[in-house]
Amino acid sequence: MPRSRRKWGRRYAWARLDHRALLELRIKDLGLRIDHTWLESCIARVLGELERKRLRFKPHFWLSDEWFSPAEVPGVAIPFYLVHPRLIKMERSRMLFVEGATVETCMQYLRHEIGHAILHAYRLNRRRRWQRTFGSSSKPYPRAYQPNPASRRYVHHLPGWYAQSHPEEDFAETFAVWLRPHSGWRRRYRDWPALKKLEYVDALMKELAAGSARKERNSRAKPYNLPSLRITLREYYDKKRAYYQPRFTDAYDRDLRRLFDGEDGSGEPLTRSRPPSIGLTAAQFIRRNRREIRRLVARWSGGYAFTIDAVLNQMIGRCSELKLMARGSERQLKMDFAVLLTVHGMTYLYRKRESHAM
């Protein structure tokens, strides 16, 4: 997070309010602006990256409730809470994670969303070669998806293997890798099927830079901008937490039995002899290693720690209900459970903001 006071721009009277009083303020009344904050320098930096690629495309930016680029608008919305450290702290306390709270991660999100914006501006998804390369944009956005971490058909940019969620996300992630200075994408993705996508984006952007493609959308609209957000911060977080809170399920039972008790899910052992117990119930084992497991999963998924934490709590509950024992190597159990938590957590983590994206 930026430390310099000047990078936070103007001072706000509400910053001196206590936590409860701040939650009762409407988002539109916070008076937030991008200019004279650290976000302004990030925007200038990413626009400079476009210029160095000889692209004359200049998206516009505004504050909203999350990161997105609307389908009909060649621009980028930035989450309002990134403007002020007090709001970043509140986002982290409520959601356990903040998207884009450092310069490095903010640049990642900006490059990704600009990929959407340039797609919208030139309607690139209507091109046959684009469709052959990435797929059909008409494919519905999934409520959730389970990626294949081993796949080499997609680039890695945002955590959570986000390129696998939808053809337009695949393009935006590929564009972001292409745009990032010194990414070395030709070397990094050598022998990967994803390299063909990067080479196509490279050729496509050179075509746009040469001016041979007509820009079809010039809208400067700002959907869901701050003046339209009439809800209070408390209402905002109540809705957001409800949205990312997974419903209770016993779908984990089979995997938990296999991992901790060495069962096949029907009560029968997977092998003739079960691994020895380490002297802890599965629930005790998870609680004791909770911090390390969360750190591993956060690194792999990059998603909402709030959702991961909720799935983790459900799994602890199921382990207690099933009376599972922790068996085998403690080190291997930690790694295997972290993988299991990541896979199940990803079912919920990327409930894509389809209402904005579509």
C-alpha positions in Angstrom: 0.0 0.0 0.0 1.4 3.5 -0.8 2.8 5.2 2.3 3.3 8.8 1.2 0.6 11.1 2.6 0.5 13.2 -0.5 -0.5 10.1 -2.6 -3.7 9.9 -0.7 -4.9 13.3 -2.0 -7.4 15.4 -0.1 -8.3 15.0 3.5 -11.9 13.8 4.4 -13.8 14.8 7.5 -15.4 11.3 7.7 -11.9 9.8 8.1 -12.1 10.8 11.8 -15.4 9.0 12.4 -15.4 5.8 14.4 -16.1 2.5 12.6 -19.8 2.4 13.3 -20.5 5.9 12.2 -18.5 5.5 9.0 -20.5 2.4 8.0 -23.7 4.5 8.1 -22.5 6.9 5.4 -23.7 6.5 1.9 -21.0 5.8 -0.6 -22.1 8.7 -2.8 -21.6 11.1 0.1 -17.9 10.2 0.7 -16.8 12.7 -2.0 -14.1 10.5 -3.4 -12.0 11.4 -6.4 -9.2 9.7 -8.3 -7.2 12.9 -9.0 -4.2 13.7 -6.7 -4.1 10.1 -5.3 -1.8 7.2 -5.9 -4.4 5.8 -8.4 -3.7 8.7 -10.7 0.0 7.7 -11.0 -1.0 4.1 -11.7 -3.4 5.2 -14.5 -0.7 7.4 -16.0 1.7 4.5 -15.9 -0.6 2.1 -17.7 -1.5 4.8 -20.3 2.2 5.2 -20.9 2.5 1.4 -21.5 -0.2 1.8 -24.2 1.7 4.7 -25.8 4.9 2.7 -25.9 3.0 0.0 -27.8 2.0 2.8 -30.2 -1.7 2.3 -29.3 -3.7 5.5 -29.5 -6.5 4.0 -27.4 -7.1 6.0 -24.2 -9.8 4.5 -22.0 -11.5 6.7 -19.4 -11.6 5.8 -15.7 -14.1 6.3 -12.8 -14.8 5.1 -9.3 -17.4 2.5 -8.7 -18.1 -0.5 -6.4 -15.6 -2.9 -8.0 -13.2 -3.5 -10.9 -15.0 -3.8 -14.3 -15.4 -2.6 -17.8 -19.0 -2.5 -19.1 -19.7 -4.3 -22.3 -20.8 -1.2 -24.2 -18.2 1.2 -22.8 -14.5 1.4 -23.6 -13.6 2.5 -20.1 -12.5 1.1 -16.7 -14.2 1.3 -13.3 -12.0 1.3 -10.2 -13.2 0.3 -6.6 -13.9 3.4 -4.5 -12.2 1.9 -1.4 -8.8 2.2 -3.0 -8.9 6.0 -2.8 -8.2 6.2 1.0 -6.3 4.0 3.5 -9.3 4.1 6.0 -11.5 2.5 3.3 -8.8 0.0 2.3 -8.6 -1.0 6.0 -12.4 -1.4 6.2 -12.4 -3.6 3.0 -9.8 -5.8 4.4 -11.5 -6.1 7.8 -14.8 -7.0 6.1 -13.6 -9.2 3.2 -10.2 -10.2 4.5 -8.7 -9.3 1.1 -8.4 -6.1 -1.1 -8.2 -6.3 -4.9 -5.5 -4.0 -6.1 -4.3 -2.4 -2.8 -0.7 -2.2 -3.9 0.9 -0.6 -6.9 1.8 -3.9 -8.4 -1.6 -5.5 -8.0 -3.4 -2.3 -9.1 -1.4 -2.4 -12.3 -2.4 -6.0 -12.8 -6.1 -5.2 -12.6 -5.7 -2.1 -14.8 -4.0 -4.0 -17.6 -6.7 -6.7 -17.4 -9.6 -4.2 -17.5 -8.0 -2.3 -20.3 -8.0 -5.5 -22.2 -11.8 -5.6 -21.8 -12.0 -1.9 -22.7 -10.1 -2.2 -26.0 -12.1 -5.3 -26.9 -15.3 -3.2 -26.4 -13.9 -0.2 -28.3 -13.1 -2.1 -31.5 -15.6 -5.0 -31.1 -12.7 -7.4 -31.6 -14.8 -10.4 -30.5 -16.8 -10.1 -33.8 -13.7 -11.2 -35.8 -13.6 -14.8 -36.9 -10.0 -15.2 -36.0 -10.6 -13.8 -32.5 -13.5 -16.4 -32.1 -11.3 -19.2 -33.4 -8.6 -18.2 -30.9 -10.6 -17.5 -27.8 -14.1 -18.8 -28.4 -17.5 -17.2 -28.5 -18.2 -14.1 -26.4 -21.9 -15.1 -26.4 -21.0 -18.0 -24.0 -22.7 -17.1 -20.7 -20.5 -16.0 -17.9 -20.4 -18.8 -15.3 -21.7 -18.3 -11.7 -18.6 -20.3 -10.8 -15.9 -22.4 -12.4 -13.3 -24.9 -11.5 -10.0 -24.3 -13.4 -7.3 -26.7 -14.4 -4.1 -25.4 -12.8 -2.0 -27.7 -15.0 -3.4 -26.3 -18.3 -1.0 -24.6 -20.6 -3.7 -23.3 -23.0 -4.1 -20.1 -20.9 -1.7 -17.4 -19.6 -1.2 -16.7 -15.9 -1.8 -13.1 -14.9 -4.4 -12.6 -12.2 -4.4 -15.3 -9.5 -6.9 -18.1 -9.6 -6.3 -19.1 -13.3 -8.9 -16.4 -14.2 -8.3 -16.8 -18.0 -10.2 -20.1 -17.8 -13.4 -18.6 -16.7 -14.7 -17.1 -20.1 -13.4 -16.3 -23.6 -13.4 -12.6 -22.9 -11.5 -13.1 -19.7 -9.0 -15.3 -21.6 -8.5 -12.4 -24.0 -8.2 -9.8 -21.2 -5.6 -11.9 -19.4 -3.6 -12.5 -22.6 -3.7 -8.8 -23.4 -2.5 -8.0 -19.9 0.5 -10.3 -20.2 1.3 -8.8 -23.6 1.0 -5.2 -22.3 3.2 -5.7 -19.2 6.7 -4.3 -19.8 9.5 -6.8 -19.8 7.1 -9.8 -19.3 9.2 -11.9 -21.6 6.1 -13.6 -22.8 7.7 -15.3 -25.8 10.3 -17.0 -23.6 7.9 -17.7 -20.7 5.2 -19.3 -22.8 7.5 -21.1 -25.2 6.1 -24.5 -26.1 2.7 -23.6 -24.5 -0.5 -23.6 -26.6 -1.1 -20.2 -25.0 1.7 -18.7 -27.0 -0.5 -18.7 -30.1 -3.0 -16.5 -28.3 -0.2 -14.1 -27.4 1.1 -14.0 -30.9 -2.4 -13.3 -32.2 -2.8 -10.4 -29.7 0.6 -9.1 -30.7 -0.4 -9.0 -34.4 -3.9 -7.6 -33.6 -2.5 -4.8 -31.5 0.0 -3.9 -34.3 -2.9 -3.7 -36.7 -4.7 -1.3 -34.3 -1.5 0.7 -33.8 -1.2 1.1 -37.6 -4.7 2.6 -37.7 -6.1 0.1 -40.0 -9.1 -0.8 -37.7 -11.9 1.7 -37.0 -12.8 2.4 -33.4 -16.5 1.5 -33.2 -17.3 2.7 -29.6 -16.5 6.1 -28.2 -18.9 6.2 -25.3 -17.6 8.1 -22.2 -20.4 6.8 -20.0 -19.6 5.8 -16.4 -22.1 3.1 -15.4 -22.5 2.5 -11.6 -20.4 5.6 -10.8 -20.1 7.0 -7.3 -23.1 9.4 -7.5 -25.3 6.4 -8.3 -24.2 4.4 -5.2 -26.9 5.5 -2.8 -26.4 2.6 -0.3 -24.5 3.0 2.9 -21.2 1.3 3.5 -22.9 -1.1 5.9 -25.5 -2.1 3.2 -22.7 -2.5 0.7 -20.7 -4.9 2.9 -23.8 -6.8 4.0 -24.7 -7.5 0.3 -21.1 -8.2 -0.7 -20.5 -10.6 2.2 -23.8 -12.4 1.4 -22.8 -12.7 -2.2 -19.4 -14.3 -1.5 -20.7 -16.4 1.4 -21.0 -20.0 0.1 -24.1 -21.9 1.1 -23.7 -24.8 3.5 -23.1 -28.1 1.7 -22.0 -31.6 2.5 -20.4 -32.0 -0.9 -17.0 -32.0 0.7 -17.6 -35.3 2.6 -16.3 -37.7 0.0 -13.0 -35.8 -0.5 -12.5 -35.2 3.3 -13.0 -38.9 4.0 -10.5 -39.9 1.3 -7.9 -37.4 2.6 -8.2 -37.9 6.3 -9.5 -41.4 6.9 -8.3 -43.1 3.8 -11.8 -44.1 2.8 -13.3 -44.3 -0.7 -16.4 -42.4 0.4 -18.6 -45.4 1.2 -16.8 -46.3 4.4 -14.4 -48.8 2.7 -10.6 -48.2 3.1 -8.8 -47.2 -0.1 -6.0 -49.6 0.8 -5.7 -52.8 2.9 -4.3 -50.8 5.8 -5.1 -47.2 6.7 -2.2 -44.8 7.4 -1.5 -44.4 11.1 -3.2 -41.6 13.0 -1.1 -38.6 14.0 -3.1 -38.3 17.3 -5.4 -35.5 16.2 -8.9 -35.4 14.8 -9.1 -33.9 11.3 -10.8 -30.8 12.8 -8.0 -30.3 15.3 -5.4 -30.7 12.6 -7.0 -28.1 10.4 -7.4 -25.6 13.3 -3.8 -26.1 14.3 -2.5 -25.5 10.8 -5.1 -22.9 9.7 -2.8 -20.0 9.3 -0.3 -21.8 7.1 -3.1 -23.4 5.0 -4.8 -20.1 4.4 -1.4 -18.6 3.4 -0.9 -21.3 0.8 -4.4 -21.1 -0.6 -4.3 -17.3 -0.8 -1.1 -17.5 -2.8 -2.6 -20.0 -5.2 -6.1 -18.6 -5.6 -5.6 -14.9 -5.0 -9.4 -14.7 -4.4 -11.6 -13.5 -1.6 -10.1 -14.7 1.7 -13.6 -14.2 3.1 -14.9 -17.0 0.9 -12.0 -19.3 1.5 -12.4 -18.8 5.2 -16.1 -19.7 5.0 -15.4 -22.9 3.1 -12.6 -23.7 5.6 -15.1 -23.3 8.5 -17.6 -25.6 6.7 -14.9 -28.2 6.2 -14.0 -28.1 9.9 -17.6 -28.6 10.7 -18.0 -31.5 8.4 -14.8 -33.1 9.8 -16.3 -32.9 13.3 -19.6 -34.2 12.2 -18.0 -37.2 10.4 -15.6 -37.8 13.3 -12.6 -38.0 10.9 -9.1 -38.6 12.2 -6.0 -37.1 10.6 -3.9 -40.0 9.2 -0.5 -40.1 7.4 2.3 -37.5 7.0 1.4 -34.2 8.7 3.4 -32.3 6.1 1.7 -34.1 3.2 -1.8 -33.7 4.8 -1.2 -29.9 5.0 -0.3 -29.7 1.3 -3.1 -32.0 0.2 -5.7 -30.2 2.3 -4.6 -26.8 0.9 -5.1 -28.2 -2.6 -8.5 -29.5 -1.6 -9.6 -26.2 -0.1 -8.4 -24.4 -3.2 -10.4 -26.6 -5.6 -13.6 -26.3 -3.5 -13.0 -22.6 -2.8 -12.7 -21.8 -6.5 -16.3 -23.0 -7.0 -17.3 -19.9 -5.2 -14.4 -17.4 -5.4 -15.0 -16.2 -9.0 -18.7 -15.6 -9.0 -17.9 -13.1 -11.8 -19.5 -9.7 -11.8 -21.5 -10.7 -14.8 -24.1 -8.0 -14.3 -21.4 -5.4 -15.1 -19.4 -7.4 -17.6 -22.3 -8.6 -19.8 
